[in-house]
Each structure stands twice: as structure tokens, then as C-alpha cells.
Amino acid sequence: MKKLAKLLSLLLVFALSFSLLAACGGNNETETKTEENKTETNNNAEASTDGGVQSQNKPNNAVVIATANEPPTMAPHQHNAVAGGYMNILTHNYMFKTNVETLAPEPGLIESWENISDTEWILNVREGVKFHDGSDLDADDVIASMQYAKDHSTYTSTFTQFYKSVEKVDDMTVKVVTNEAYAKTLYDLASHYILPSELIAKGDEEIAANPIGTGPYKFVKWNLGDSVEFEAFDEYWEGAPAIKNLKYRIIPEGSSRTIGLEAGEV
């Protein structure tokens, strides 16, 4: 009986010793794998940092955007397409901005305003704003743009029917006379793009071919069926954009856009 007890005790000691050795071995293996994973992660991070964007031959200050639809034109008053609108807000500014939280009108190219009667509004044009061609924004540009918008069907039904005249007070002041007291005056004016009056005088084709505005980006090139390119406007009145080059790639097929995204092309 005593021999059996000694044998069981010895077997128990061997079992405990083996368990401790296995645990130590497991911990060492786990630590080794953890260190390997850390090294691999660090290597991947370094590869991403050092070669990610540059491996695609794209500078860090450029962005390529995939879009399904090509704009019908780059002239902001000659279409109502969403794809074109995305690009128009790069090259042009509105008369007013809209606060994203309160939806209240805020100063844009019109710096301040006054409602002097039920039907009369005095608008003060922002000073120091330049168009992409180097010319300065003034009252003539605002008046020409509002009259031009009134003549184009895509704007007539929504944003231009409420006013009957636009008058020049001085070089930087415009008077808008509405048909009647109209509570949405500033909201509708917030949808008006401003173009140079001299460009408007050249007609629709020139406006479409050479979309000059006061926006943060200048139009560079339109490769039909492929892409539209823009570059930062260094003299933009709100400060030059940090991203220097933008390109919209026209990729109608959804799976192709996904492949481009996974490949780092867009």
C-alpha cells in the first residue's frame, strides 16, 4: 500500500512538472508570435507611410475622386445636374452662404445687406474678391449674373421669378427690387452663382468652355468621357486650399469604381 502511494505521488510530481514546462513553452511561443505580429504591423505601417500614396505616383497634395456621372456642361446656369453642381461649387461662389445648422443666410460674395422696404434690398458686394482671370468682383458682375440667370430656364422657375429689377447704386452696391414682399429673398439669392460680366457678354459657348468664377479652384481641363481637372486658386478670398490638385474620374460602372478604390487609383 505504501509503495502504491509513493508511485502515485511520483506520477503527480511528473504531471505537475510537465504542465509547468508546457505553460512556459506556450507563453514563450505566444510572446514570440506577439513580437512577430508587432514587427509585421510596424513593417506594414512603415510601408504604408513611406510608399502608400507615392507608390501610386500621386503627390500628397492631390486627390482623385471617382464619380459615376459626367456633367453636361461646366457652365453653372446651363444645367441642373448633380454631377455638374459638385464641380461648379469648386469654381464658383454664391451670393450668400447657408448656415448648415440653422439654415440661415450668411455673407458670401454679398458681404452685408439691408431691407429698406417691403420690396427693396440693398446688397453690398464684398471687396477684395478676384476672379480666376485676375479681374475684381464688383456690382456689374452681380447685376450681369442675376440678369443672365433670369434668362435661363434651369434657374427661372426657382430662383429668379421673385425679382423684377436689379439696379446699380455704385461700383460695390446693388439694389434688388422684388415683385412683392418675399420672405425667401435671401434664401433664393443664396443659389445665385456670380460670373464675370465680361465673360457673360461673350455668350453661352464661351461660358461653358471657360468657366471662370471666384471659387477655391480653377478649371484646368475636361477630358470628355474620362476626367475633369482643377487646381487651387492661390488668390481665393477665403484663403488658398490646402489640396492643390483635384481630379474627377468619370467611372460609370460601380464595380470599376470599387476596383479603382481598392487599387489606390481613386
Summary of the structure (lengths in Angstrom):
residues: 266
radius of gyration: 32.2
end to end distance: 80.9
largest distance: 119.7
contacts: 731
relative contact order: 0.15
helix: 41%
strand: 23%
